[in-house]
Amino acid sequence: MLDTDTNAIHPLFAGAPSTTEFKKLRKRIVRYTREAIEQYGMIEQGAHDPDAKPQKWLVCLSGGKDSYTLLAVLYELKWRGLLPVDLLACNLDQGQPGFPATVLPEFLEQMGVPHRIEYKDTYSVVMDKIPAGRTFCSLCSRLRRGNLYRVAREEGCNAVVLGHHRDDILETFFMNLFHGGRLATMPPKLVNEEGDLFVFRPLAHVAEADCEKFARAMNYPIIPCDLCGSQDGLQRQQVKQILDGWESNSPGRRQVMFRSLMNARPSHLLDPKLFDFLGLERKNTESETIFDDIPVLR
């Protein structure tokens, strides 16, 4: 589906294991990413026209396994002529104590990837605003997203691209279900509140385990999140543990649940804004109802 020369790779794949297992893993991730990009219309119509002005995506890098996987796969697709988009990698240095600020710039320089490192001390803001014992994720996420939108506008990008994967999307669904009282999750494609930028999640169909295997096999310099990821008792961690238990008892359960998010039936839910229950009527017939087809009870 992807190519005929399975041995050719982008420099971001330099040093990749030559095992059959890794090649299958790489092709699976690339295939799922390409499918999501096509299925959710992330590439504008006519983008493959050589005279068309190319889209420009701001690829957000945290230094975690997911964002490294995202960057590598997007460049793989672009290198093969399957993604007619200009890519600009961006890391937002949020001023966390001990953050290894040189890791990503050195890596991106070595890989020849155009990038922008933006420094904005949101860490101090979060620590000042959030009471002791409360989780930082919500405020940290809003501050980070606002700064990334600003950078995208300054760089002339039309989309901000995030590394959320299938498991992030599924966990968010259950967090909203258990704690938010709504059926909602991270969409693979949306427009920001200002209406001037797309937000894409091309890894929407990719399993977290595959991202972890890929990044580990590639020996990418992973940067852990010490601000919110180290906090205990987060709702997301609790949901993840529940899903891990279900997956352990019934392998493949995550994928089945994820498919259900792509197979919604508004008429079989209870939201009158999605389905016109008030306007629902029985079939009008003037003839008498015939009961000959009712089976005999035994």
Secondary structure, 3 states (H helix, E strand, C coil): CCCCCCCCCCHHHCCCCCCHHHHHHHHHHHHHHHHHHHHCCCCCCCCCCCCCCCEEEEEECCCCHHHHHHHHHHHHHHHCCCCCEEEEEEEEECCCCCCCCCHHHHHHHHHCCCEEEEECCHHHHHHHHCCCCCCCHHHHHHHHHHHHHHHHHHCCCCEEECCCCHHHHHHHHHHHHHHHCCCCCCCCEEECCCCCCEEECCCCCCCHHHHHHHHHHHCCCCCCCCCCCCCCCCHHHHHHHHHHHHHHHCCCHHHHHHHHCCCCCHHHCCCCCCCCCCCCCCCCCCCCCCCCCCCCCC
